[in-house]
Amino acid sequence: MKKHYESGGNNKELDEIKKMMPKILNIEKKNVLEVIDFAEKIGTQKLRRIPSSKLRKFYDYVNDIEANEDDDKWFIEFAFLKPKIAYNIGKDREIQNELRYLHNLVEEAIKEIEASIETNKEEAVEKFNNFKKFFESIVAYHRTVSKN
């Protein structure tokens, strides 16, 4: 059953997120520019209508999470970003599509990181830290077009 906060059916966007997520979480010299370009596209186009204060609030939540290999509590905190975004989808109807896109992006990151957390905690922490860098880039590019 599809929930009201799930993607509105734009499979092309979801496919693009799924294609890019391994590159985002495993940033290397050979793909760093592609990852940065994708962050620019998201910040300046896909999330453009989200108020910068709201996007910054989500980023600050992620940025405040301190990941470490000795404890999985950081992953639990990260996973709770999903319902925070879902709440805002229901609350802010005029920007639902943008928030759904962000929700899909975060959901894919959570899935990828969860897949590696049980087998290689060090790798999971590195993937999370790469996502934080990527999210920071989205916020930076978003600020260049934001009106508020």
VENUR-V244717 format. One line per field, one symbol per residue. psi: psi as a letter, one per 30 degrees, with the letter a starting at -180 (. if undefined). burial: I if it has 24 or more other ideal C-beta (glycine too) atoms within 12 Angstrom, else O. A space follows every 10 residues. Layout:
psi=???
burial=???
This chain:
psi=kklfflkggi feeeeeeeef eeeefhklef geeeeeeeee eeefdegefk keeeeeeeee eeffkjklff kgeeeeeeff eefeeeefee eiefgeeeee eeeeeeeeee eeeeffeeej eeeeeeeeee eeeeeeeeee eefffkf.
burial=OOOOIOIOOO OOIOOIIOOI IIIIIIIOOO OOOOIOOIII IIIOOIIIII OIOIIIOIIO IIOOIOIOOO OOOIIOOIIO IIOIIIOIIO OOOOIIIIII IIIIIIIIII IIIOOIIOOO OOOIIIIIII IIIIIIIIIO IIIOOOOO
